[in-house]
């Protein structure tokens, strides 16, 4: 896989840390609007005024109403909505028709059946395959990437789940798959919501 994959750094909320990560020019930054997450942005979250408009903003939601999602998208000028719960294809389609990019997340366990992704084809822009675990994301562990061989690769996807400098070279084994970007969160953290800049930089410079 002789290419540089796009990067999404998720679970951001600290102003200084956001700007430090943004200085590395990842393609996406993710902000979690789910109150039960240890990386929840909080009720008084303000995006840094200096944040480059060239970095795409992703809002992460779990089983939220479209009304709330639309309100947050407007307030924070979100480019994409990442849906981590049991959101229906109809809700995804309706949000997409408002001009929002849609990323639908699927939690991967060894018994995952790719039939469940089929109703979302045509109504989302990307899938995101993450590790099934205690949390809606940020479980600090990878899933069995061999499962992705069962995927038809029609919709490009974000690869998530415990990606870190320790396992990033393994991504090269996924050659030929329709990977759009790597989603980094717990594997590059100092503490929940605060990223280790040196680790992000190391992954940013990775080639496969």
C-alpha positions, 0 to 999 in steps of 0.5 A, a space after each residue: 500500500 504505497 500511499 499515505 492514508 488520511 488521518 482523523 484525530 478524534 476525541 479532541 476537547 482541550 483548546 491548546 491540544 486541539 491547536 497543537 494537533 491541528 498544526 500537524 495538518 490532519 485531514 479531520 478532527 473529531 469532537 465527541 458530543 456524547 455525554 457518557 464518553 470520557 472524551 465528551 467535549 462538555 456543555 461549554 465547549 468552544 472551538 479555537 478561533 484559530 482552528 484552520 478551516 482546511 481541517 474537516 470537523 467531525 461531530 460524534 453522536 450516539 443515538 441522538 435526535 436529528 434536532 440536536 445533531 443539526 443544532 450542534 452541526 450549525 453551532 460548530 460548523 461541522 462538516 461530517 456527522 459520525 453516528 456511533 449508535 443504532 441510527 437508522 438508514 432513514 436518519 442518516 439519509 435525512 441528515 445527509 440531505 441537509 448537506 452534512 457528510 455522514 460516517 456510520 460506525 459499526 463495532 466489530 466483534 468476531 461474530 460481525 455480519 457485514 449484511 448489517 451495513 448494506 441498508 446504509 449504502 447510498 445514504 452515507 459517505 463512509 463507514 467506520 469500523 471500530 473495536 466492539 467494547 465497553 465504550 462507543 469508541 476509545 476502547 484502546 484495542 484493535 479488532 481482528 482486521 482479518 474480518 475486513 476480508 469479508 467486506 465488499 469494499 464498496 463504501 470507503 471506510 475509516 479504520 479505528 480501534 487502538 491504532 498506535 505507533 506499536 501496531 501502525 505497520 500492520 496496516 500495510 497488511 490491508 493492501 487493496 482494501 478501500 481504506 479512506 483514513 485512519 482514526 486515531 484516539 486512545 492509542 495516541 493519548 496522554 489522558 482521555 481527550 489529550 493527545 501525545 503530539 509526538 505519537 500523532 506526528 509519528 503516525 502522520 509520517 507513516 507510509 504503507 
